[in-house]
Amino acid sequence: MSPSIRRLRNLLPVLGLASLPLTAGPWRLGETLGLPEWLRVAGEQRTRYETLDGQFRAGRQGGDQALALRTSLTAELNTHPVGLFTEILDAREYLTDVGSPIDNTMVNPLEVLQAHVRWEAGDLIPGGTNVLRLGRETLDLGNRRLVARNAYRNTINAFTGADWLWSGNRGDSVRAFWFLPVQRLPDDATSLLDNDIVADSQDFGRQFLGMHATSRKLAADLRAEVYWYTLLEENDPASRGRRLHTPGFRTFRRPGVGKFDLEIESALQRGTSKSGIGNLPELDHTAYFLH
């Protein structure tokens, strides 16, 4: 037993915690609650205080502050071949006022962030394993430049639909999905300042679908990815009517001791969109990037 563990054990009776189990390994909530192996629960809480002295946003003056809280609780029924997963997210802000910039990237109180059923389809498509997810989930694709589960931001993007992942026996994979992007609510400043609880929603007027494939290791330990993402929105006054197609590729070599690593990624985006919300004309849309 290390000296630090021994000192803490000697301190437990003073704190009235003599019955608390103390081990040298990591503490696990499931083990403490005595849960079976097929049931997993976990939680996370993040508190961040932000302050600003001197506004940089147009039309605003003075300083500002915010206390951002993000709390999540997950539960997984880890049974085979069918399982369930759910995650509750509570994202709030305090110390803000009517002069503070606030939107639903900052506040999304008490929401079902994920809730999906998982089906392990075995070797339905030969050469690897197949997993189908149906329901609401978060997404990390590739190097997370275009689609990612938000890490620093206080709220997190979610999608509702179907997600198919084929993982090859030699390290390659293909992922295909069709989703309805989840609209975080509330979205008006008064409700956000009050941290009002409103259920998020999604509809068929906005759809996100695509494919993402990763190769097995190639020569010189290189890997390659190719993808195609499509965003389709109804052309109505409440949206920008975006109909965008984004093909791209990425080749990379992971960092390692005593060898060079590299990464090249590029994407092209074509389609049509309006310049804003309202009864506006459709415009040709072209964008690209190279990293």
Phi and psi restraints in degrees (value plus and minus 20) as a CYANA .aco file:
   2 SER   PHI     -90.5   -50.5
   2 SER   PSI     136.3   176.3
   3 PRO   PHI     -77.4   -37.4
   3 PRO   PSI     -58.1   -18.1
   4 SER   PHI     -86.8   -46.8
   4 SER   PSI     -60.4   -20.4
   5 ILE   PHI     -85.0   -45.0
   5 ILE   PSI     -59.7   -19.7
   6 ARG   PHI     -84.5   -44.5
   6 ARG   PSI     -62.2   -22.2
   7 ARG   PHI     -84.1   -44.1
   7 ARG   PSI     -60.3   -20.3
   8 LEU   PHI     -86.2   -46.2
   8 LEU   PSI     -58.4   -18.4
   9 ARG   PHI     -83.9   -43.9
   9 ARG   PSI     -58.4   -18.4
  10 ASN   PHI     -88.2   -48.2
  10 ASN   PSI     -44.9    -4.9
  11 LEU   PHI    -103.4   -63.4
  11 LEU   PSI     -40.1    -0.1
  12 LEU   PHI     -77.7   -37.7
  12 LEU   PSI     -64.6   -24.6
  13 PRO   PHI     -80.0   -40.0
  13 PRO   PSI     -55.2   -15.2
  14 VAL   PHI     -83.7   -43.7
  14 VAL   PSI     -56.0   -16.0
  15 LEU   PHI    -105.8   -65.8
  15 LEU   PSI     -20.6    19.4
  16 GLY   PHI      54.2    94.2
  16 GLY   PSI       4.4    44.4
  17 LEU   PHI    -139.3   -99.3
  17 LEU   PSI      13.0    53.0
  18 ALA   PHI     -84.2   -44.2
  18 ALA   PSI     -46.1    -6.1
  19 SER   PHI    -107.1   -67.1
  19 SER   PSI     -22.7    17.3
  20 LEU   PHI     -92.9   -52.9
  20 LEU   PSI     104.8   144.8
  21 PRO   PHI     -86.6   -46.6
  21 PRO   PSI     118.4   158.4
  22 LEU   PHI    -151.0  -111.0
  22 LEU   PSI      99.8   139.8
  23 THR   PHI    -147.0  -107.0
  23 THR   PSI     144.1   184.1
  24 ALA   PHI     -98.4   -58.4
  24 ALA   PSI     -35.2     4.8
  25 GLY   PHI    -107.6   -67.6
  25 GLY   PSI     158.6   198.6
  26 PRO   PHI     -88.8   -48.8
  26 PRO   PSI     127.2   167.2
  27 TRP   PHI    -102.3   -62.3
  27 TRP   PSI     112.5   152.5
  28 ARG   PHI    -141.0  -101.0
  28 ARG   PSI     109.7   149.7
  29 LEU   PHI     -82.7   -42.7
  29 LEU   PSI     -63.2   -23.2
  30 GLY   PHI     -81.5   -41.5
  30 GLY   PSI     -59.8   -19.8
  31 GLU   PHI     -87.4   -47.4
  31 GLU   PSI     -60.0   -20.0
  32 THR   PHI     -84.3   -44.3
  32 THR   PSI     -58.6   -18.6
  33 LEU   PHI    -102.3   -62.3
  33 LEU   PSI     -26.7    13.3
  34 GLY   PHI      48.7    88.7
  34 GLY   PSI      15.3    55.3
  35 LEU   PHI     -97.3   -57.3
  35 LEU   PSI     131.4   171.4
  36 PRO   PHI     -88.4   -48.4
  36 PRO   PSI     142.1   182.1
  37 GLU   PHI     -83.9   -43.9
  37 GLU   PSI     -47.2    -7.2
  38 TRP   PHI    -101.4   -61.4
  38 TRP   PSI     -21.9    18.1
  39 LEU   PHI    -141.2  -101.2
  39 LEU   PSI     100.1   140.1
  40 ARG   PHI    -140.2  -100.2
  40 ARG   PSI     114.1   154.1
  41 VAL   PHI    -151.0  -111.0
  41 VAL   PSI     128.1   168.1
  42 ALA   PHI    -175.1  -135.1
  42 ALA   PSI     139.8   179.8
  43 GLY   PHI    -165.1  -125.1
  43 GLY   PSI     138.5   178.5
  44 GLU   PHI    -168.1  -128.1
  44 GLU   PSI     118.2   158.2
  45 GLN   PHI    -154.2  -114.2
  45 GLN   PSI     109.5   149.5
  46 ARG   PHI    -147.6  -107.6
  46 ARG   PSI     109.4   149.4
  47 THR   PHI    -139.3   -99.3
  47 THR   PSI     109.8   149.8
  48 ARG   PHI    -157.9  -117.9
  48 ARG   PSI     108.1   148.1
  49 TYR   PHI    -122.9   -82.9
  49 TYR   PSI     111.5   151.5
  50 GLU   PHI    -144.0  -104.0
  50 GLU   PSI     120.1   160.1
  51 THR   PHI    -158.3  -118.3
  51 THR   PSI     127.3   167.3
  52 LEU   PHI    -155.0  -115.0
  52 LEU   PSI     106.1   146.1
  53 ASP   PHI    -133.6   -93.6
  53 ASP   PSI      81.1   121.1
  54 GLY   PHI      78.8   118.8
  54 GLY   PSI      87.1   127.1
  55 GLN   PHI     -92.6   -52.6
  55 GLN   PSI     123.9   163.9
  56 PHE   PHI    -129.3   -89.3
  56 PHE   PSI     -28.9    11.1
  57 ARG   PHI    -103.5   -63.5
  57 ARG   PSI     121.4   161.4
  58 ALA   PHI     -84.5   -44.5
  58 ALA   PSI     120.0   160.0
  59 GLY   PHI      60.7   100.7
  59 GLY   PSI     -14.8    25.2
  60 ARG   PHI    -144.1  -104.1
  60 ARG   PSI     131.5   171.5
  61 GLN   PHI    -153.3  -113.3
  61 GLN   PSI     143.0   183.0
  62 GLY   PHI      55.4    95.4
  62 GLY   PSI    -186.0  -146.0
  63 GLY   PHI    -118.4   -78.4
  63 GLY   PSI    -195.6  -155.6
  64 ASP   PHI    -180.1  -140.1
  64 ASP   PSI     144.0   184.0
  65 GLN   PHI    -173.8  -133.8
  65 GLN   PSI     140.2   180.2
  66 ALA   PHI    -177.2  -137.2
  66 ALA   PSI     123.0   163.0
  67 LEU   PHI    -132.0   -92.0
  67 LEU   PSI      86.5   126.5
  68 ALA   PHI    -119.2   -79.2
  68 ALA   PSI     105.6   145.6
  69 LEU   PHI    -136.9   -96.9
  69 LEU   PSI     110.5   150.5
  70 ARG   PHI    -151.6  -111.6
  70 ARG   PSI      96.8   136.8
  71 THR   PHI    -145.5  -105.5
  71 THR   PSI     113.1   153.1
  72 SER   PHI    -154.1  -114.1
  72 SER   PSI     129.6   169.6
  73 LEU   PHI    -155.5  -115.5
  73 LEU   PSI     106.0   146.0
  74 THR   PHI    -136.9   -96.9
  74 THR   PSI     129.9   169.9
  75 ALA   PHI    -161.9  -121.9
  75 ALA   PSI     114.2   154.2
  76 GLU   PHI    -152.0  -112.0
  76 GLU   PSI     108.2   148.2
  77 LEU   PHI    -112.7   -72.7
  77 LEU   PSI      75.4   115.4
  78 ASN   PHI    -110.5   -70.5
  78 ASN   PSI      42.7    82.7
  79 THR   PHI    -124.1   -84.1
  79 THR   PSI     143.6   183.6
  80 HIS   PHI    -149.3  -109.3
  80 HIS   PSI     120.0   160.0
  81 PRO   PHI    -107.5   -67.5
  81 PRO   PSI     -19.7    20.3
  82 VAL   PHI    -135.2   -95.2
  82 VAL   PSI     114.4   154.4
  83 GLY   PHI    -160.3  -120.3
  83 GLY   PSI     149.8   189.8
  84 LEU   PHI    -149.0  -109.0
  84 LEU   PSI     127.6   167.6
  85 PHE   PHI    -162.1  -122.1
  85 PHE   PSI     116.8   156.8
  86 THR   PHI    -162.5  -122.5
  86 THR   PSI     128.9   168.9
  87 GLU   PHI    -160.9  -120.9
  87 GLU   PSI     107.6   147.6
  88 ILE   PHI    -123.9   -83.9
  88 ILE   PSI     109.5   149.5
  89 LEU   PHI    -138.9   -98.9
  89 LEU   PSI     116.2   156.2
  90 ASP   PHI    -147.2  -107.2
  90 ASP   PSI      86.8   126.8
  91 ALA   PHI    -136.7   -96.7
  91 ALA   PSI      98.4   138.4
  92 ARG   PHI    -154.3  -114.3
  92 ARG   PSI     142.3   182.3
  93 GLU   PHI    -153.6  -113.6
  93 GLU   PSI     120.7   160.7
  94 TYR   PHI    -147.4  -107.4
  94 TYR   PSI     146.6   186.6
  95 LEU   PHI      54.3    94.3
  95 LEU   PSI     -20.0    20.0
  96 THR   PHI    -104.7   -64.7
  96 THR   PSI     142.5   182.5
  97 ASP   PHI    -163.9  -123.9
  97 ASP   PSI    -191.1  -151.1
  98 VAL   PHI     -85.1   -45.1
  98 VAL   PSI     -37.6     2.4
  99 GLY   PHI    -110.8   -70.8
  99 GLY   PSI     -18.7    21.3
 100 SER   PHI    -112.0   -72.0
 100 SER   PSI     120.1   160.1
 101 PRO   PHI     -91.8   -51.8
 101 PRO   PSI     108.1   148.1
 102 ILE   PHI    -168.1  -128.1
 102 ILE   PSI     119.1   159.1
 103 ASP   PHI    -173.1  -133.1
 103 ASP   PSI    -194.6  -154.6
 104 ASN   PHI    -102.6   -62.6
 104 ASN   PSI      -9.9    30.1
 105 THR   PHI    -102.7   -62.7
 105 THR   PSI     -29.5    10.5
 106 MET   PHI    -130.0   -90.0
 106 MET   PSI     -52.5   -12.5
 107 VAL   PHI    -150.3  -110.3
 107 VAL   PSI     111.2   151.2
 108 ASN   PHI    -178.9  -138.9
 108 ASN   PSI      59.1    99.1
 109 PRO   PHI     -92.3   -52.3
 109 PRO   PSI     116.9   156.9
 110 LEU   PHI      23.2    63.2
 110 LEU   PSI      55.4    95.4
 111 GLU   PHI    -148.7  -108.7
 111 GLU   PSI     129.1   169.1
 112 VAL   PHI     -99.6   -59.6
 112 VAL   PSI      79.7   119.7
 113 LEU   PHI     -95.9   -55.9
 113 LEU   PSI     -60.5   -20.5
 114 GLN   PHI    -156.7  -116.7
 114 GLN   PSI     122.9   162.9
 115 ALA   PHI    -184.7  -144.7
 115 ALA   PSI      77.8   117.8
 116 HIS   PHI    -163.9  -123.9
 116 HIS   PSI     138.1   178.1
 117 VAL   PHI    -122.1   -82.1
 117 VAL   PSI     121.0   161.0
 118 ARG   PHI    -135.4   -95.4
 118 ARG   PSI     109.9   149.9
 119 TRP   PHI    -140.1  -100.1
 119 TRP   PSI      98.8   138.8
 120 GLU   PHI    -108.9   -68.9
 120 GLU   PSI      88.2   128.2
 121 ALA   PHI    -111.6   -71.6
 121 ALA   PSI      -7.2    32.8
 122 GLY   PHI      42.5    82.5
 122 GLY   PSI    -154.2  -114.2
 123 ASP   PHI    -121.9   -81.9
 123 ASP   PSI      22.2    62.2
 124 LEU   PHI     -73.8   -33.8
 124 LEU   PSI     -64.1   -24.1
 125 ILE   PHI    -122.5   -82.5
 125 ILE   PSI      96.2   136.2
 126 PRO   PHI     -82.0   -42.0
 126 PRO   PSI     140.4   180.4
 127 GLY   PHI      71.8   111.8
 127 GLY   PSI     -16.5    23.5
 128 GLY   PHI    -199.2  -159.2
 128 GLY   PSI    -186.4  -146.4
 129 THR   PHI    -123.6   -83.6
 129 THR   PSI     133.5   173.5
 130 ASN   PHI    -147.9  -107.9
 130 ASN   PSI     111.6   151.6
 131 VAL   PHI    -152.1  -112.1
 131 VAL   PSI     108.5   148.5
 132 LEU   PHI    -133.6   -93.6
 132 LEU   PSI     111.5   151.5
 133 ARG   PHI    -138.2   -98.2
 133 ARG   PSI     113.6   153.6
 134 LEU   PHI    -146.1  -106.1
 134 LEU   PSI     105.8   145.8
 135 GLY   PHI     114.5   154.5
 135 GLY   PSI    -168.5  -128.5
 136 ARG   PHI    -123.7   -83.7
 136 ARG   PSI     116.1   156.1
 137 GLU   PHI    -174.3  -134.3
 137 GLU   PSI     150.5   190.5
 138 THR   PHI    -123.7   -83.7
 138 THR   PSI     142.0   182.0
 139 LEU   PHI    -150.9  -110.9
 139 LEU   PSI     115.1   155.1
 140 ASP   PHI    -144.3  -104.3
 140 ASP   PSI      98.9   138.9
 141 LEU   PHI    -144.4  -104.4
 141 LEU   PSI     109.8   149.8
 142 GLY   PHI      38.5    78.5
 142 GLY   PSI    -153.4  -113.4
 143 ASN   PHI    -108.5   -68.5
 143 ASN   PSI      -6.9    33.1
 144 ARG   PHI      50.1    90.1
 144 ARG   PSI      -2.2    37.8
 145 ARG   PHI     -94.7   -54.7
 145 ARG   PSI     -56.9   -16.9
 146 LEU   PHI    -123.4   -83.4
 146 LEU   PSI     -55.5   -15.5
 147 VAL   PHI    -155.8  -115.8
 147 VAL   PSI     103.3   143.3
 148 ALA   PHI    -176.6  -136.6
 148 ALA   PSI     133.3   173.3
 149 ARG   PHI     -98.3   -58.3
 149 ARG   PSI      97.2   137.2
 150 ASN   PHI     -80.9   -40.9
 150 ASN   PSI     111.2   151.2
 151 ALA   PHI    -120.8   -80.8
 151 ALA   PSI     -75.0   -35.0
 152 TYR   PHI     -99.4   -59.4
 152 TYR   PSI     -59.1   -19.1
 153 ARG   PHI     -80.8   -40.8
 153 ARG   PSI     133.9   173.9
 154 ASN   PHI     -96.6   -56.6
 154 ASN   PSI     -49.8    -9.8
 155 THR   PHI    -127.7   -87.7
 155 THR   PSI     146.4   186.4
 156 ILE   PHI    -151.2  -111.2
 156 ILE   PSI     115.5   155.5
 157 ASN   PHI     -90.2   -50.2
 157 ASN   PSI     123.4   163.4
 158 ALA   PHI    -158.1  -118.1
 158 ALA   PSI     140.9   180.9
 159 PHE   PHI    -160.7  -120.7
 159 PHE   PSI     126.5   166.5
 160 THR   PHI    -139.0   -99.0
 160 THR   PSI     106.5   146.5
 161 GLY   PHI     143.7   183.7
 161 GLY   PSI    -160.3  -120.3
 162 ALA   PHI    -145.5  -105.5
 162 ALA   PSI     122.3   162.3
 163 ASP   PHI    -161.6  -121.6
 163 ASP   PSI      98.3   138.3
 164 TRP   PHI    -133.8   -93.8
 164 TRP   PSI     107.7   147.7
 165 LEU   PHI    -145.6  -105.6
 165 LEU   PSI     100.6   140.6
 166 TRP   PHI    -125.5   -85.5
 166 TRP   PSI     101.9   141.9
 167 SER   PHI    -133.4   -93.4
 167 SER   PSI      93.3   133.3
 168 GLY   PHI     -91.6   -51.6
 168 GLY   PSI     135.8   175.8
 169 ASN   PHI     -87.6   -47.6
 169 ASN   PSI     -38.2     1.8
 170 ARG   PHI    -128.0   -88.0
 170 ARG   PSI      -3.8    36.2
 171 GLY   PHI      81.1   121.1
 171 GLY   PSI     -22.6    17.4
 172 ASP   PHI    -110.4   -70.4
 172 ASP   PSI     146.6   186.6
 173 SER   PHI    -177.0  -137.0
 173 SER   PSI     135.3   175.3
 174 VAL   PHI    -157.2  -117.2
 174 VAL   PSI     111.7   151.7
 175 ARG   PHI    -147.1  -107.1
 175 ARG   PSI     107.4   147.4
 176 ALA   PHI    -144.8  -104.8
 176 ALA   PSI     122.1   162.1
 177 PHE   PHI    -170.3  -130.3
 177 PHE   PSI     135.1   175.1
 178 TRP   PHI    -159.9  -119.9
 178 TRP   PSI     100.7   140.7
 179 PHE   PHI    -155.7  -115.7
 179 PHE   PSI     136.4   176.4
 180 LEU   PHI    -126.2   -86.2
 180 LEU   PSI      93.2   133.2
 181 PRO   PHI     -78.5   -38.5
 181 PRO   PSI     115.9   155.9
 182 VAL   PHI    -101.0   -61.0
 182 VAL   PSI     110.3   150.3
 183 GLN   PHI    -111.3   -71.3
 183 GLN   PSI      95.5   135.5
 184 ARG   PHI     -93.6   -53.6
 184 ARG   PSI     113.8   153.8
 185 LEU   PHI    -151.6  -111.6
 185 LEU   PSI     129.0   169.0
 186 PRO   PHI     -94.9   -54.9
 186 PRO   PSI     150.2   190.2
 187 ASP   PHI    -150.9  -110.9
 187 ASP   PSI      -8.6    31.4
 188 ASP   PHI    -123.5   -83.5
 188 ASP   PSI     128.5   168.5
 189 ALA   PHI     -80.7   -40.7
 189 ALA   PSI     -60.1   -20.1
 190 THR   PHI     -82.3   -42.3
 190 THR   PSI     -66.7   -26.7
 191 SER   PHI     -87.1   -47.1
 191 SER   PSI     -57.0   -17.0
 192 LEU   PHI     -86.5   -46.5
 192 LEU   PSI     -60.6   -20.6
 193 LEU   PHI     -84.1   -44.1
 193 LEU   PSI     -51.4   -11.4
 194 ASP   PHI    -107.9   -67.9
 194 ASP   PSI     -20.8    19.2
 195 ASN   PHI      34.2    74.2
 195 ASN   PSI      22.9    62.9
 196 ASP   PHI     -87.2   -47.2
 196 ASP   PSI     124.0   164.0
 197 ILE   PHI    -114.8   -74.8
 197 ILE   PSI      95.4   135.4
 198 VAL   PHI    -154.6  -114.6
 198 VAL   PSI     112.8   152.8
 199 ALA   PHI     -86.6   -46.6
 199 ALA   PSI     114.8   154.8
 200 ASP   PHI     -87.6   -47.6
 200 ASP   PSI     144.4   184.4
 201 SER   PHI    -164.1  -124.1
 201 SER   PSI     148.4   188.4
 202 GLN   PHI    -170.5  -130.5
 202 GLN   PSI     137.3   177.3
 203 ASP   PHI    -170.7  -130.7
 203 ASP   PSI     149.0   189.0
 204 PHE   PHI     -97.0   -57.0
 204 PHE   PSI     -20.6    19.4
 205 GLY   PHI     -94.2   -54.2
 205 GLY   PSI     -30.2     9.8
 206 ARG   PHI    -159.2  -119.2
 206 ARG   PSI     101.3   141.3
 207 GLN   PHI    -150.3  -110.3
 207 GLN   PSI     122.2   162.2
 208 PHE   PHI    -149.3  -109.3
 208 PHE   PSI     101.4   141.4
 209 LEU   PHI    -162.1  -122.1
 209 LEU   PSI     141.6   181.6
 210 GLY   PHI     150.1   190.1
 210 GLY   PSI    -189.7  -149.7
 211 MET   PHI    -164.7  -124.7
 211 MET   PSI     123.4   163.4
 212 HIS   PHI    -159.6  -119.6
 212 HIS   PSI     102.4   142.4
 213 ALA   PHI    -143.3  -103.3
 213 ALA   PSI     119.7   159.7
 214 THR   PHI    -143.7  -103.7
 214 THR   PSI     114.7   154.7
 215 SER   PHI    -102.5   -62.5
 215 SER   PSI     143.6   183.6
 216 ARG   PHI     -90.4   -50.4
 216 ARG   PSI     157.8   197.8
 217 LYS   PHI     -84.0   -44.0
 217 LYS   PSI     112.5   152.5
 218 LEU   PHI    -121.9   -81.9
 218 LEU   PSI    -185.7  -145.7
 219 ALA   PHI     -80.0   -40.0
 219 ALA   PSI     124.9   164.9
 220 ALA   PHI      40.4    80.4
 220 ALA   PSI      10.5    50.5
 221 ASP   PHI      42.3    82.3
 221 ASP   PSI       1.9    41.9
 222 LEU   PHI     -99.6   -59.6
 222 LEU   PSI     131.2   171.2
 223 ARG   PHI    -147.2  -107.2
 223 ARG   PSI     137.4   177.4
 224 ALA   PHI    -151.3  -111.3
 224 ALA   PSI     127.0   167.0
 225 GLU   PHI    -149.3  -109.3
 225 GLU   PSI     122.3   162.3
 226 VAL   PHI    -150.8  -110.8
 226 VAL   PSI     127.6   167.6
 227 TYR   PHI    -171.6  -131.6
 227 TYR   PSI     140.8   180.8
 228 TRP   PHI    -166.3  -126.3
 228 TRP   PSI      96.9   136.9
 229 TYR   PHI    -134.8   -94.8
 229 TYR   PSI     122.6   162.6
 230 THR   PHI    -152.3  -112.3
 230 THR   PSI     111.2   151.2
 231 LEU   PHI    -137.0   -97.0
 231 LEU   PSI     104.3   144.3
 232 LEU   PHI    -143.4  -103.4
 232 LEU   PSI     103.2   143.2
 233 GLU   PHI    -144.6  -104.6
 233 GLU   PSI     122.4   162.4
 234 GLU   PHI     -84.6   -44.6
 234 GLU   PSI     122.1   162.1
 235 ASN   PHI    -108.0   -68.0
 235 ASN   PSI      62.5   102.5
 236 ASP   PHI    -146.4  -106.4
 236 ASP   PSI     148.1   188.1
 237 PRO   PHI     -81.8   -41.8
 237 PRO   PSI     -39.0     1.0
 238 ALA   PHI    -109.3   -69.3
 238 ALA   PSI     -18.7    21.3
 239 SER   PHI    -158.5  -118.5
 239 SER   PSI     152.9   192.9
 240 ARG   PHI    -108.7   -68.7
 240 ARG   PSI     -20.1    19.9
 241 GLY   PHI      38.8    78.8
 241 GLY   PSI      18.8    58.8
 242 ARG   PHI     -94.6   -54.6
 242 ARG   PSI     113.3   153.3
 243 ARG   PHI    -152.4  -112.4
 243 ARG   PSI      70.9   110.9
 244 LEU   PHI    -140.9  -100.9
 244 LEU   PSI     119.1   159.1
 245 HIS   PHI    -141.1  -101.1
 245 HIS   PSI     109.5   149.5
 246 THR   PHI    -148.3  -108.3
 246 THR   PSI      71.9   111.9
 247 PRO   PHI    -105.8   -65.8
 247 PRO   PSI     129.9   169.9
 248 GLY   PHI    -184.4  -144.4
 248 GLY   PSI     152.3   192.3
 249 PHE   PHI    -165.9  -125.9
 249 PHE   PSI     139.4   179.4
 250 ARG   PHI    -167.0  -127.0
 250 ARG   PSI     114.3   154.3
 251 THR   PHI    -146.2  -106.2
 251 THR   PSI     118.8   158.8
 252 PHE   PHI    -174.7  -134.7
 252 PHE   PSI     139.5   179.5
 253 ARG   PHI    -150.8  -110.8
 253 ARG   PSI     102.2   142.2
 254 ARG   PHI     -87.1   -47.1
 254 ARG   PSI     129.6   169.6
 255 PRO   PHI     -81.3   -41.3
 255 PRO   PSI     126.1   166.1
 256 GLY   PHI    -178.6  -138.6
 256 GLY   PSI     139.6   179.6
 257 VAL   PHI     -87.5   -47.5
 257 VAL   PSI     109.4   149.4
 258 GLY   PHI      55.3    95.3
 258 GLY   PSI      -0.3    39.7
 259 LYS   PHI    -168.6  -128.6
 259 LYS   PSI     137.4   177.4
 260 PHE   PHI     -98.3   -58.3
 260 PHE   PSI     127.4   167.4
 261 ASP   PHI    -139.0   -99.0
 261 ASP   PSI     138.0   178.0
 262 LEU   PHI    -172.8  -132.8
 262 LEU   PSI     141.4   181.4
 263 GLU   PHI    -175.4  -135.4
 263 GLU   PSI     109.5   149.5
 264 ILE   PHI    -150.5  -110.5
 264 ILE   PSI     107.7   147.7
 265 GLU   PHI    -159.6  -119.6
 265 GLU   PSI     120.4   160.4
 266 SER   PHI    -167.9  -127.9
 266 SER   PSI     127.5   167.5
 267 ALA   PHI    -166.4  -126.4
 267 ALA   PSI     130.0   170.0
 268 LEU   PHI    -143.9  -103.9
 268 LEU   PSI     116.1   156.1
 269 GLN   PHI    -144.1  -104.1
 269 GLN   PSI     103.6   143.6
 270 ARG   PHI    -151.2  -111.2
 270 ARG   PSI     135.2   175.2
 271 GLY   PHI     132.9   172.9
 271 GLY   PSI    -169.1  -129.1
 272 THR   PHI    -155.0  -115.0
 272 THR   PSI     132.1   172.1
 273 SER   PHI    -183.7  -143.7
 273 SER   PSI     142.4   182.4
 274 LYS   PHI    -114.4   -74.4
 274 LYS   PSI     142.1   182.1
 275 SER   PHI     -97.4   -57.4
 275 SER   PSI     -29.2    10.8
 276 GLY   PHI    -196.6  -156.6
 276 GLY   PSI    -190.5  -150.5
 277 ILE   PHI    -103.2   -63.2
 277 ILE   PSI     116.7   156.7
 278 GLY   PHI     111.6   151.6
 278 GLY   PSI    -193.5  -153.5
 279 ASN   PHI    -103.5   -63.5
 279 ASN   PSI      57.0    97.0
 280 LEU   PHI    -136.1   -96.1
 280 LEU   PSI     136.1   176.1
 281 PRO   PHI     -92.4   -52.4
 281 PRO   PSI     132.3   172.3
 282 GLU   PHI     -93.7   -53.7
 282 GLU   PSI     120.9   160.9
 283 LEU   PHI    -142.4  -102.4
 283 LEU   PSI     129.9   169.9
 284 ASP   PHI     -86.5   -46.5
 284 ASP   PSI     120.9   160.9
 285 HIS   PHI    -143.6  -103.6
 285 HIS   PSI     105.3   145.3
 286 THR   PHI    -159.5  -119.5
 286 THR   PSI     109.9   149.9
 287 ALA   PHI    -169.8  -129.8
 287 ALA   PSI     136.4   176.4
 288 TYR   PHI    -178.6  -138.6
 288 TYR   PSI     142.2   182.2
 289 PHE   PHI    -171.9  -131.9
 289 PHE   PSI     137.0   177.0
 290 LEU   PHI    -157.9  -117.9
 290 LEU   PSI     105.9   145.9
